[in-house]
Amino acid sequence: MIDRLVNALFKWERLRAALFVEVHMYDRLDHIMADPEAMEIASSFIPDFDGWRSWSLNKDKGRYYFNDIPEDNMMAAIERLEDMELSNS
């Protein structure tokens, strides 16, 4: 049953590509979170097909900030995260 479901999902090329992109994103997040030096920085900026997405961790507050809105460039993604942190202060 699982084999039929997987074969059905991977039949469509666009869906297959989207699934692999999603898996790669979670693999990258696992890699970042396992690296102590990377967790000191505690943010990531991802160039997606429609713009930059990002997340950040404020260790003092123990709060994550996610920017799911695609930004035109990396600097705009950084500024959006900063605005999110300031508005929650």
N, C-alpha and C positions, 0 to 999 in steps of 0.2 A: 504494500500500500504506500509506504513512504517512497519507494523507488518510483512509482507512477506519479506521485505528486512532484518529486524533484524533477523528473523528466518533463513533466508538463510545464513547470516553471522555467526550466532552462531551454525550452523549445523556442521561446521568443528572444531574439538577440538583444533587444533593448532592455528587457527585464533582466536577462542574464548579466548584462554589463552593469546595470544599476545594483543588482545584488552583490556583485564583486566589489563595487565601489563602497558600498555600505560595510561589507566585511573588512575591507582594507582600512576604513576609517576607525573601526573598533580595534583592529590590530594595532594601529598607530597610537590610539589612546591608551591601550594596555601597555605598550612600549614606553610611552612618556611617563605613565604613572608608576612604572616599575623602576625608573631611573631617578635616584635621589637628587641628582643635580638638576635634572629637568623639572622636578617638582618644586625646587626652590624658585624657579622662574614662574611656574604654575600658570602658564597660559599657552594657548596654541592658536595659530592662524592658519586656516585651511583655504587654499585657492580652489573654489568649486567652479563648475561650468558656468554659473551665472553671477559669480562675484565671490568676495572674501567672506568667510564665516569664521567665528572665533569663540573662544571660551576662556575664562580666567577664574582663578581661585583667590579669594581674600582669606589668608590663613588666620588673621586676627579675628575675623567675624565667623570663620568657618562656613563661608557661603560661596557657592559657585555662581558665575554670571555667564549666560549663554547668549550669543548673538546669532539668531537664526535668520536674520534679515540679510540678504546678500549686499555687501558694500562694494563700491566701485574699485577701491584700492585698499591696501593693507593699513595705511594711515587712518582711513575712515573707520576701519574695523577697530583699531586701537582707540580712537576717540569715542566710538560708541560704547565700548566697554568702560572707559573712564567715566563717561556720563552716567552709565548704569550704576557704577559704584558710588558716585557722588550723590545721585538721587536717592539712594538707599542709606545714606549716612545719617 
